Amino acid sequence: MADRGQVDRRARGASVEAAARTYLLRAGLRDVATNAASRGGEIDLVMLDSGALDGAARDGGTLVFVEVRYRRDPRFGGGAASVDANKRRKLVHAAQSFLQAHPQFGKTACRFDVIDASGDPEHPDIAWLRDAFRADDV
């Protein structure tokens, strides 16, 4: 059975992920999957960006793999700083597994974004780092 700290942490994580999802939906992205788990790891959000701003709309958009990171106090390094090389490698492997399981996205452009959230987990401050890293960088 989970202890109180684990339950609070999971609830806080779910709240922050929901806020990040709402933020991205308002920015024009569309839902594809939430908490897409594979043997290689889990991707918090998978969304489709129609690309009106970056020109991807003409070719079907961009599949966006989003890692949501939360820090109550950003003075000790924001959430994005915690997406180190090991975490990036796991995210790339999880994305590859997702693409294998969903061949309809096989020819869709992909990118990795990070949502850096801080403050109140019910209403976090959100910084969206588009194209935070590249699969070929890991």
C-alpha positions as CSV (number, residue, x, y, z in Angstrom):
1,M,0.0,0.0,0.0
2,A,1.3,3.5,-0.9
3,D,2.2,5.8,2.0
4,R,0.8,9.3,2.4
5,G,3.9,10.9,0.8
6,Q,3.5,8.8,-2.4
7,V,-0.2,9.5,-2.6
8,D,0.4,13.3,-2.2
9,R,3.2,13.2,-4.8
10,R,1.0,11.3,-7.3
11,A,-1.9,13.7,-6.8
12,R,0.4,16.7,-7.2
13,G,1.9,15.2,-10.4
14,A,-1.6,14.5,-11.8
15,S,-2.7,18.0,-11.0
16,V,0.4,19.5,-12.7
17,E,0.0,17.3,-15.8
18,A,-3.6,18.3,-16.1
19,A,-2.7,21.9,-15.9
20,A,0.0,21.4,-18.6
21,R,-2.4,19.6,-20.8
22,T,-4.9,22.4,-20.5
23,Y,-2.2,24.9,-21.3
24,L,-1.2,23.1,-24.4
25,L,-4.8,22.5,-25.6
26,R,-5.4,26.3,-25.3
27,A,-2.2,26.8,-27.3
28,G,-3.8,24.8,-30.1
29,L,-2.3,21.3,-29.7
30,R,-4.6,18.3,-29.8
31,D,-4.6,15.2,-27.5
32,V,-3.2,12.0,-28.8
33,A,-2.3,10.1,-25.5
34,T,-1.7,10.7,-21.8
35,N,0.8,8.7,-19.8
36,A,1.9,6.6,-22.7
37,A,3.7,3.8,-21.0
38,S,6.1,1.3,-22.6
39,R,8.9,-1.0,-21.4
40,G,11.3,1.9,-22.0
41,G,9.4,4.4,-19.8
42,E,6.5,6.8,-19.9
43,I,5.7,9.9,-21.8
44,D,3.5,12.3,-19.9
45,L,1.6,13.7,-22.9
46,V,1.6,13.0,-26.6
47,M,0.0,15.7,-28.6
48,L,-0.4,16.8,-32.2
49,D,0.7,20.3,-33.2
50,S,-1.0,21.4,-36.4
51,G,2.0,23.7,-37.0
52,A,0.3,26.9,-38.0
53,L,3.2,28.8,-36.5
54,D,6.1,26.6,-37.7
55,G,4.9,25.6,-41.1
56,A,4.1,21.9,-40.3
57,A,0.4,22.3,-41.0
58,R,0.9,21.6,-44.7
59,D,2.3,18.2,-44.0
60,G,-0.1,16.9,-41.3
61,G,1.5,18.5,-38.2
62,T,4.1,17.4,-35.7
63,L,3.7,14.7,-33.1
64,V,4.9,16.2,-29.8
65,F,6.2,14.1,-26.9
66,V,5.9,16.2,-23.8
67,E,7.7,15.7,-20.5
68,V,6.1,17.6,-17.6
69,R,8.5,18.5,-14.8
70,Y,7.4,20.2,-11.6
71,R,9.5,22.0,-8.9
72,R,7.7,23.6,-6.0
73,D,10.6,26.1,-5.7
74,P,12.6,26.9,-8.8
75,R,15.5,28.4,-6.9
76,F,17.2,25.0,-6.9
77,G,17.0,24.4,-10.6
78,G,13.8,24.4,-12.6
79,G,12.1,21.2,-13.7
80,A,13.6,21.4,-17.2
81,A,17.1,21.2,-15.6
82,S,16.1,17.7,-14.3
83,V,15.7,16.4,-17.9
84,D,19.3,15.2,-18.0
85,A,20.9,13.0,-20.7
86,N,19.7,9.8,-19.1
87,K,16.1,11.0,-18.9
88,R,16.3,12.2,-22.5
89,R,17.5,8.8,-23.6
90,K,14.6,7.1,-21.8
91,L,12.1,9.5,-23.4
92,V,13.5,8.9,-26.9
93,H,13.2,5.1,-26.3
94,A,9.6,5.5,-25.1
95,A,8.8,7.6,-28.1
96,Q,10.2,5.0,-30.4
97,S,8.0,2.4,-28.7
98,F,5.0,4.6,-29.0
99,L,5.7,5.1,-32.8
100,Q,6.0,1.3,-33.2
101,A,2.7,0.8,-31.5
102,H,1.0,3.5,-33.5
103,P,2.1,3.1,-37.1
104,Q,-0.3,5.8,-38.3
105,F,2.2,8.4,-37.0
106,G,5.2,6.7,-38.8
107,K,5.7,9.5,-41.3
108,T,4.8,12.3,-38.9
109,A,7.4,14.8,-37.9
110,C,8.2,14.5,-34.1
111,R,9.7,16.8,-31.5
112,F,10.3,16.7,-27.7
113,D,9.0,19.5,-25.6
114,V,9.3,20.1,-21.8
115,I,6.8,21.8,-19.6
116,D,8.6,23.4,-16.7
117,A,6.0,24.0,-13.9
118,S,6.5,25.6,-10.5
119,G,4.6,27.1,-7.7
120,D,1.1,26.0,-6.6
121,P,0.5,22.5,-8.1
122,E,-3.2,23.4,-8.5
123,H,-2.4,26.5,-10.6
124,P,1.3,26.2,-11.5
125,D,3.4,28.7,-13.4
126,I,4.1,27.1,-16.7
127,A,7.1,27.6,-19.1
128,W,6.8,25.7,-22.4
129,L,10.1,24.7,-23.9
130,R,9.4,23.8,-27.5
131,D,11.9,21.5,-29.2
132,A,13.8,21.1,-25.9
133,F,16.0,18.4,-27.3
134,R,16.5,16.3,-30.4
135,A,16.4,12.5,-30.6
136,D,19.7,12.5,-32.5
137,D,21.3,14.4,-29.6
138,V,21.0,11.6,-27.1
